[in-house]
Amino acid sequence: MLHRCDVSPARFAYREGMSVVLRAAPRPALFGLLPLTIFQVAGTVGANRNQTGHRALDALAIVIAALGPPSLLLVRRWPRQVLWFVVAITVVYLLRDYAYGPVLASLAIATIGTVVRGHRVAAWLGLGTVVVAVIAVQRPMYDREWSWSWLSGVAAWSLLVVAVAEVVRVRRERISASRQARDEASRRQANEERLQIARELHDVVAHHISLINVQAGVALHIVDRKPEQAQTALEAIKDASKEALVELRSLVGILRDVDDEAPRKPTGTLASLDDLVERSGHAGLQVRKTVRGDVRPLPSSVELAALRIVQEAITNVVRHAGATNADIALAYDAEELTVTVEDDGHGFVPGDAGGTGIVGMRERAETLGGTLEVGRGSTGGTRVHASLPLKGRS
């Protein structure tokens, strides 16, 4: 059975208004509302008993003492409006010559909240209005002599409120700036990691797929006439695809971060160059590797950058240069590793490819504080020359 719900317009408006107040106020403020209201009302009654020469408390004084705390619930949404409301009821309270007491707590909190939210001038004007209004009418209205202790107390209380408000504001700004700096650092780190993964994906996929594509073309071309050579090409495809899968699986493991034993960043060493030379031979490109200097383990970032630069350079030779020979030269110096890749092709112009390989090689070198140059080689082909500092960029 359905029952008719009798809700009057006034009651509905009250409920809607309270819902707005509750939504505008944080929960901690709600928990502090009742104690503050009790403190102001009870403190005002106690101050009236202990101070003589003031107007006796009446219903208006109790209402003013009880109105301040609820209005503070809206200080986050409407700080200036709440401030001036509290200023108005405080001025009324003081001009009626009620006893001084905790009723000023709402004024202090509203002033601090307004300063914290960036309305410093409004807060100072509101607090100054209370002070000036009381001082201006104290003697004419009540025919009282000013006392230096009373004036000093008013000034000290006002300055204390302003000082506390400024301290809170500065602290909040510092916390906000620190949080923004941490967020910006996190975003920058995330962008750098995404860029690094993008480079790795490009280098791994482009190199191995290029070799697979060349070998697949060779196999299709000779499968009927020279099946034994087709088998060699298919074996090269198998090896290249297997290595590509291993490297891609490693990158996926880093992205998913599900294996505690997985490396936190892509790894690679110059020892892999021997396999690269062999695979390139299967693709019809004869690659020679020469090494000068004291061969020794280098920082992992330098070895990975050098490996990927050589890998991308050889990929470009296979895909674009039309070369039959390429030379890889590694020079181990005291402070840097020099990498040079040169082919005898028709000369590859980086801008003609429209890809990101050359950009990625240059970014890898510059990340370590080094340089990369791409130009025409001595035999008319393309020459890639990279200088990678061993200490890297601090």
C-alpha positions in Angstrom: 0.0 0.0 0.0 1.4 3.4 -1.0 1.3 6.3 1.5 1.1 9.9 0.5 4.2 11.8 1.4 3.3 15.2 2.7 6.3 17.5 2.2 5.6 21.2 2.4 7.5 23.7 0.1 9.2 25.2 3.1 10.4 21.9 4.4 11.6 20.9 1.0 13.5 24.1 0.6 15.1 23.6 4.0 16.2 20.1 3.0 17.6 21.3 -0.3 19.5 24.1 1.4 21.0 21.8 4.0 22.1 19.4 1.3 23.9 22.3 -0.5 25.6 23.2 2.8 26.7 19.6 3.5 28.1 19.2 -0.1 30.0 22.5 0.2 31.6 21.6 3.5 34.3 19.0 4.1 33.5 16.3 6.6 36.3 17.3 9.1 34.6 20.8 9.2 31.3 19.1 10.1 32.9 17.3 13.0 34.4 20.6 14.3 31.1 22.6 13.9 29.4 21.5 17.0 32.4 21.9 19.4 33.1 25.4 18.0 29.4 26.5 18.4 29.3 25.2 21.9 32.6 26.9 22.7 31.4 30.3 21.3 28.0 30.2 23.0 29.3 28.9 26.4 32.3 31.1 26.3 30.2 34.2 25.6 28.0 33.4 28.6 31.0 32.9 30.8 32.7 36.1 29.5 29.5 38.1 30.3 29.6 36.8 33.9 33.3 37.8 34.4 33.2 41.2 32.7 31.4 44.2 34.2 30.2 47.3 32.5 28.8 45.6 29.4 25.3 45.1 28.2 23.7 42.0 29.6 23.4 39.0 27.2 20.1 38.6 25.4 18.8 36.4 22.6 20.5 38.5 19.9 24.0 37.9 21.5 23.3 34.1 21.7 22.1 34.0 18.1 25.2 35.9 16.9 27.5 33.6 18.8 25.7 30.6 17.3 25.6 31.9 13.7 29.4 32.2 13.2 30.5 28.5 13.1 27.8 27.3 10.7 28.7 30.0 8.2 32.3 28.7 8.1 31.1 25.6 6.4 30.8 27.6 3.2 34.2 29.3 3.4 35.8 27.1 0.8 33.1 27.9 -1.8 32.4 31.5 -1.0 35.3 32.8 1.2 34.6 36.5 0.7 30.9 36.3 1.2 31.3 34.3 4.4 34.0 36.7 5.7 31.8 39.7 5.2 28.8 37.9 6.9 31.0 37.1 9.9 32.3 40.7 9.9 28.8 42.1 9.9 27.5 40.0 12.8 30.7 40.6 14.8 30.4 44.4 14.3 26.8 44.2 15.5 27.9 42.2 18.5 30.7 44.6 19.5 28.7 47.7 18.9 25.9 46.5 21.1 28.6 46.4 23.8 28.3 42.8 24.7 31.2 41.3 26.6 34.4 40.4 24.6 34.8 36.7 24.3 35.1 33.6 22.1 32.6 35.1 19.6 35.7 36.5 17.8 36.9 33.0 17.0 34.7 32.8 13.9 36.1 36.1 12.7 39.6 34.8 13.1 38.9 31.5 11.3 37.0 33.3 8.4 39.9 35.7 8.0 42.5 32.9 7.9 40.4 30.9 5.4 40.0 33.9 3.2 43.7 34.7 3.1 44.6 31.0 2.4 42.2 31.1 -0.6 44.0 34.0 -2.1 41.7 36.9 -1.1 44.2 38.7 1.1 43.0 42.2 0.5 39.4 41.3 1.3 40.5 39.6 4.5 42.6 42.6 5.7 39.7 44.9 4.9 37.2 42.8 6.7 39.4 42.6 9.8 40.2 46.3 9.6 36.5 47.1 9.4 35.8 45.4 12.7 38.7 47.1 14.4 38.0 50.6 13.0 34.3 50.3 13.7 34.8 49.4 17.3 37.5 52.1 17.9 35.5 54.8 16.1 32.3 54.4 18.2 33.8 53.2 21.5 34.2 56.6 23.0 31.4 58.6 21.4 28.8 55.9 21.9 29.6 54.7 25.4 31.5 57.7 26.7 34.5 55.7 27.7 38.1 56.6 27.9 40.4 54.7 25.6 43.0 52.7 27.5 46.4 51.8 26.0 46.1 48.3 27.2 42.8 47.9 25.4 44.1 49.4 22.2 47.2 47.3 22.4 45.2 44.2 22.9 43.0 45.0 19.9 46.1 45.6 17.7 48.0 42.6 19.0 45.0 40.3 18.4 44.5 41.7 14.8 48.2 41.3 14.0 48.2 37.8 15.4 45.3 36.7 13.2 47.0 38.3 10.1 50.3 36.6 11.0 48.7 33.2 11.4 46.8 33.6 8.2 50.0 34.5 6.3 51.9 31.6 7.8 49.2 29.1 6.9 49.0 30.6 3.3 52.7 30.4 2.8 52.8 26.8 4.1 50.0 25.8 1.8 51.6 27.4 -1.2 54.9 25.6 -0.4 53.1 22.3 -0.1 51.2 22.9 -3.3 54.4 23.9 -5.1 56.2 20.8 -3.8 53.3 18.6 -4.9 53.3 20.2 -8.4 57.1 19.7 -8.6 56.7 16.0 -7.7 53.9 15.6 -10.2 55.9 17.3 -12.9 58.9 15.2 -12.1 56.8 12.0 -12.3 55.3 13.1 -15.6 58.7 13.9 -17.0 60.1 10.6 -15.9 57.1 8.8 -17.4 57.6 10.6 -20.7 61.3 9.7 -20.7 60.5 6.1 -20.0 57.9 6.0 -22.8 60.3 7.6 -25.2 63.0 5.0 -24.2 60.5 2.1 -24.7 59.4 3.6 -28.1 63.0 3.8 -29.2 63.6 0.2 -28.2 60.5 -1.0 -29.9 61.4 0.8 -33.1 65.0 -0.4 -33.2 64.1 -4.0 -32.3 61.2 -4.3 -34.7 62.7 -2.3 -37.6 66.0 -4.2 -37.5 64.6 -7.8 -37.3 61.6 -7.2 -39.6 63.9 -5.7 -42.2 66.1 -8.8 -42.1 63.1 -11.1 -42.2 61.7 -9.1 -45.2 64.9 -9.4 -47.2 65.3 -13.1 -46.4 61.7 -13.8 -47.2 62.1 -12.1 -50.6 65.3 -14.1 -51.3 63.5 -17.4 -50.3 60.6 -16.7 -52.6 62.9 -15.8 -55.5 65.0 -19.0 -55.3 62.7 -21.5 -53.7 62.2 -23.4 -57.0 65.7 -23.1 -58.5 67.9 -23.3 -55.5 66.0 -24.9 -52.6 69.2 -25.3 -50.5 69.7 -21.5 -50.5 66.1 -21.0 -49.7 66.5 -23.2 -46.7 69.4 -21.0 -45.5 67.2 -17.9 -45.9 64.4 -19.6 -44.0 66.8 -20.5 -41.2 67.9 -16.8 -41.1 64.2 -15.8 -40.9 63.7 -18.2 -38.0 66.7 -16.9 -36.1 65.8 -13.2 -36.6 62.2 -13.8 -35.6 63.2 -15.8 -32.5 65.6 -13.0 -31.4 62.9 -10.4 -32.1 60.4 -12.3 -30.0 62.9 -12.6 -27.1 63.6 -8.8 -27.1 59.9 -7.9 -27.5 59.1 -10.3 -24.6 61.7 -8.5 -22.5 60.2 -5.1 -23.3 56.7 -6.3 -22.5 57.9 -7.7 -19.2 59.3 -4.3 -18.3 56.1 -2.6 -19.2 53.9 -5.0 -17.3 56.4 -5.1 -14.4 55.1 -8.5 -13.2 58.4 -10.2 -12.8 60.5 -9.1 -9.9 63.6 -10.6 -11.6 62.9 -8.7 -14.9 65.3 -5.9 -15.7 64.0 -2.4 -14.9 65.2 -1.0 -18.3 66.2 -2.5 -21.7 69.6 -4.1 -21.7 72.0 -4.9 -24.5 75.8 -5.2 -25.0 78.2 -4.8 -27.8 78.8 -8.5 -27.8 75.6 -8.8 -29.8 77.3 -7.2 -32.7 78.8 -10.5 -33.8 75.3 -12.0 -34.2 74.2 -8.8 -36.1 77.2 -9.2 -38.5 76.2 -12.8 -39.1 72.5 -12.0 -39.7 73.4 -9.2 -42.1 75.5 -11.6 -44.1 72.4 -13.8 -44.5 70.6 -10.8 -45.8 73.2 -10.3 -48.6 75.1 -7.5 -46.8 78.8 -8.2 -46.0 79.6 -6.5 -42.8 83.1 -6.1 -41.3 83.7 -5.1 -37.7 86.9 -3.5 -36.6 87.8 -2.5 -33.0 90.5 -0.1 -31.9 91.6 0.6 -28.3 91.3 -1.2 -25.0 88.2 -3.3 -25.2 86.6 -3.4 -21.8 83.1 -3.4 -20.2 81.4 0.0 -20.5 78.4 1.5 -18.7 75.3 -0.3 -19.7 73.7 2.8 -21.0 76.6 3.5 -23.4 76.7 -0.1 -24.6 73.0 -0.2 -25.2 73.1 3.2 -27.1 76.0 2.0 -29.2 74.3 -1.3 -30.0 71.1 0.4 -31.1 72.8 3.0 -33.2 74.7 0.3 -35.1 71.6 -1.8 -35.3 69.6 1.1 -36.8 72.4 2.1 -39.1 72.6 -1.5 -40.5 68.8 -1.6 -40.8 68.9 1.6 -42.9 71.6 0.1 -45.1 69.6 -3.1 -45.7 66.4 -1.2 -46.5 67.5 1.9 -48.3 71.2 2.0 -49.4 71.4 -0.8 -52.0 74.8 -1.6 -50.6 76.8 -4.9 -50.6 79.3 -4.0 -48.0 79.3 -2.1 -44.7 82.0 -1.4 -42.1 81.4 -1.1 -38.4 84.3 0.6 -36.4 84.4 0.8 -32.7 87.0 3.0 -31.0 87.5 2.7 -27.3 89.1 5.8 -25.9 89.7 6.9 -22.3 86.6 9.2 -22.1 84.4 8.1 -25.0 83.3 5.4 -27.3 83.3 6.2 -31.0 81.0 4.3 -33.3 81.2 4.5 -37.1 79.0 2.7 -39.7 79.8 3.2 -43.4 78.4 1.5 -46.5 79.2 1.5 -50.2 75.6 2.1 -51.3 74.1 5.0 -53.3 73.9 7.3 -50.4 71.0 7.4 -48.1 69.4 10.8 -47.4 67.8 10.7 -44.0 65.0 13.2 -44.9 63.8 11.0 -47.7 62.8 8.1 -45.5 60.3 10.0 -43.4 60.9 7.7 -40.4 62.2 8.1 -36.9 65.3 6.0 -37.1 67.8 8.8 -37.5 66.0 10.9 -34.9 66.1 8.0 -32.4 69.9 7.5 -33.0 70.6 11.2 -32.4 68.4 11.2 -29.3 70.3 8.3 -27.9 73.6 10.0 -28.4 72.4 13.3 -27.0 70.9 11.7 -24.0 74.4 10.6 -23.0 75.8 14.0 -23.8 77.3 12.9 -27.1 76.8 13.7 -30.8 75.7 11.9 -33.9 76.5 12.9 -37.5 75.0 11.4 -40.7 76.5 12.2 -44.0 78.2 10.9 -47.2 81.0 8.4 -46.7 84.3 8.2 -48.5 83.0 5.6 -51.0 79.9 7.5 -51.8 77.5 5.7 -49.4 76.2 6.8 -46.0 78.4 7.4 -43.0 77.0 7.4 -39.4 79.4 8.6 -36.8 78.5 8.8 -33.1 80.6 9.9 -30.1 79.3 8.6 -26.8 81.0 9.9 -23.5 81.6 7.1 -21.0 80.6 9.2 -18.0 77.3 10.3 -19.6 75.4 13.4 -18.8 74.8 14.2 -15.1 
